[in-house]
Amino acid sequence: MLLFFLFVILISQVSAQLTCDYSKVGNYTASSTYNTNLNTLLSTLSSNTEINYGFYNFSHGQSPDRVNAIGLCRGDVEPDECRSCLNYARSNLTQDCPNQKEAIIQYDNCMLRYSNRTIFGNLEFQPGYCVRNLSNVMDGDQSKQALANLMGKLKGVAASGDSRRKYATDNVTTGNFETIYGLVQCTPDLSETQCNDCLDGAISDILPCCNLRFCGGGVRPSCNIRFENYRFYKQTTVLDPEVKEDEVEDEIKIAESLQFNFNTIQVATEDFSDSNKLGQGGFGAVYRGRLSNGQMIAVKKLSRDSCQGDTKFKNEVLLVAKLQHRNLVRLLGFCLEGNERLLVYEYVPNKSLDYFIFDPNMKAQFDWESRYKIIRGIARGLLYLHEDSRLRVIHRDLKASNILLDEEMNPKIADFGMARLFLVDQTHANTRRIVGTCGYMAPEYAMHGQFSVKSDVFSFGVLVLEILSGQKDSGIHHGENVEDLLSFKFSGTMATIMLMLDSYSLSLPIPAKPAFYMNSRTRSLPGSSESIIKSAQESENEVSVTELYAR
């Protein structure tokens, strides 16, 4: 085999010197199949072939005339700039290395190589070169140690990258107040160990090669490093975690385990009979059911005009199913059958909270200990949704009828989750469509569609007042006057509220009167000149809002 390498040693960012190594491994003729395959393969670089994350890997032809090519652009190079660099490399590679079966060329922004042997996934140490840069003057023990520390740090970051990109940049300031900027990169087809080994070799070659003075880095076929006393790279976005095939398979298995057969649900609910109907909300009717194994379930039959696409529906079910807390109604699964979409929940035997606190006979049996227990349980559930779960969830329709009570009168929050996702780290948002129940909605949400975790805190405050007073927010009678229950509101967080509930000696702030209250109107009682405020009670139980929250 005849080995032929063409390599560019950088002198500066604008000039380059070509160096060829004629260790003769093999060549081809102009009329050969190998030449045809090579031209076909390299021509794809000038087409619209996708270059994923700056890495190009392609093969063409059959052995022994098969051609394998790898192209790598620096991690901060834009796609158009990457393609332009690779096209320039392609032109020079075939022009300056005619009839050679193996060649490699390196520029500041890209590297291109081809061979008649397998090169994808193989660690290549040779040819290796130091990159000289006459404008780079770094010397002294402090500079050497700072550079060694920087390169060691970058090596670990780059090697731990995934199959899309193994690239890292950073800078360090020496004891002489000199800033060194560094970059390391491996071809992403390497394993973490291979990338580590390649960068180790390139880093160890720096000192004997140029002793840091007038030196700018080192390059090898599988990796390269560069350092300067000025910032030579651009900022890059952090890639989202790569979804691995086994993770996708796990998600599919989970989805399959959560999916119920429609006939099973139909039998369990006695064909959704009225006798099993538990209630009707804005998002659909709820039915009681019993599975063949005796397990009781609650089935929400979603209204057809509120349905999403099948894929999005399944994805959101998977997200909501992961939200598990003793103060949340647990989602057991779902069902898709034609136009029918069902959500299957755990069955909570007692009725909703409004039945107990607003009924004259039932609320008389509610002692203060029970009310405190319920308030604290609701607060714990909201705190989990807002801060402790993998997904930050804003309920947007927290009210007494959405709090279910189990056999021990423990509260469970219902109707949370099925939501469009927030962006990462977003803590509030706007919406043109207002959903929820008037009287429970925060003014900024009712007026402008602005919602955040504090929107739920406002609703929680209304709910606490209702639990304590046994009165609906629609009005409290004081003689001839009817006043809103919301004569004050507390604007805090669920973490602060939990601190208040769990503390016995905490000094509480004096409630402040709200600046305004939405959706209200005044009228006078018959035979009275006094005005009252009355709020319309309308509920539309739609999806909650979910926010991705890194943990």
Stockholm file with secondary structure:
# STOCKHOLM 1.0

chainA/1-551         MLLFFLFVILISQVSAQLTCDYSKVGNYTASSTYNTNLNTLLSTLSSNTEINYGFYNFSHGQSPDRVNAIGLCRGDVEPDECRSCLNYARSNLTQDCPNQKEAIIQYDNCMLRYSNRTIFGNLEFQPGYCVRNLSNVMDGDQSKQALANLMGKLKGVAASGDSRRKYATDNVTTGNFETIYGLVQCTPDLSETQCNDCLDGAISDILPCCNLRFCGGGVRPSCNIRFENYRFYKQTTVLDPEVKEDEVEDEIKIAESLQFNFNTIQVATEDFSDSNKLGQGGFGAVYRGRLSNGQMIAVKKLSRDSCQGDTKFKNEVLLVAKLQHRNLVRLLGFCLEGNERLLVYEYVPNKSLDYFIFDPNMKAQFDWESRYKIIRGIARGLLYLHEDSRLRVIHRDLKASNILLDEEMNPKIADFGMARLFLVDQTHANTRRIVGTCGYMAPEYAMHGQFSVKSDVFSFGVLVLEILSGQKDSGIHHGENVEDLLSFKFSGTMATIMLMLDSYSLSLPIPAKPAFYMNSRTRSLPGSSESIIKSAQESENEVSVTELYAR
#=GR chainA/1-551 SS CEEEEEEEEESSSSCEEEEEEEEEECBCCTTSHHHHHHHHHHHGGGTTCCCBTTEEEEEESCTTSCEEEEEEECTTCCHHHHHHHHHHHHHHHHHHSTTBSCEEEECSSEEEEEESSCCTTCCCCCSCEEEEEEEEECCSHHHHHHHHHHHHHHHHHHHTCCSSCEEEEEEEECTTSCEEEEEEEECTTSCHHHHHHHHHHHHHTHHHHHTTEEEEEEECSSEEEEEESSCCSCCCCCCCCCCCHHHHHHHHHHHHHHBCCHHHHHHHTTTTCGGGEEEEETTEEEEEEECTTSCEEEEEEECGGGCCCHHHHHHHHHHHHTCCCTTBCCEEEEEEETTEEEEEEECCCSCBHHHHHHSHHHHTTCCHHHHHHHHHHHHHHHHIIIIISSEEEECSCCCGGGEEECTTCCEEECSCCCCEEECTTCCEEECSSCCEETTTSCHHHHHHCEEEHHHHHHHHHHHHHHHHHCCCTTCEEETTEEECSCSCBCCCCHHHHHHHHHCSSCCCCCCBCCSCCSSEEEEECTTCCCEEEEECCCEECCCCEEEECCC
#=GC SS_cons         CEEEEEEEEESSSSCEEEEEEEEEECBCCTTSHHHHHHHHHHHGGGTTCCCBTTEEEEEESCTTSCEEEEEEECTTCCHHHHHHHHHHHHHHHHHHSTTBSCEEEECSSEEEEEESSCCTTCCCCCSCEEEEEEEEECCSHHHHHHHHHHHHHHHHHHHTCCSSCEEEEEEEECTTSCEEEEEEEECTTSCHHHHHHHHHHHHHTHHHHHTTEEEEEEECSSEEEEEESSCCSCCCCCCCCCCCHHHHHHHHHHHHHHBCCHHHHHHHTTTTCGGGEEEEETTEEEEEEECTTSCEEEEEEECGGGCCCHHHHHHHHHHHHTCCCTTBCCEEEEEEETTEEEEEEECCCSCBHHHHHHSHHHHTTCCHHHHHHHHHHHHHHHHIIIIISSEEEECSCCCGGGEEECTTCCEEECSCCCCEEECTTCCEEECSSCCEETTTSCHHHHHHCEEEHHHHHHHHHHHHHHHHHCCCTTCEEETTEEECSCSCBCCCCHHHHHHHHHCSSCCCCCCBCCSCCSSEEEEECTTCCCEEEEECCCEECCCCEEEECCC
//
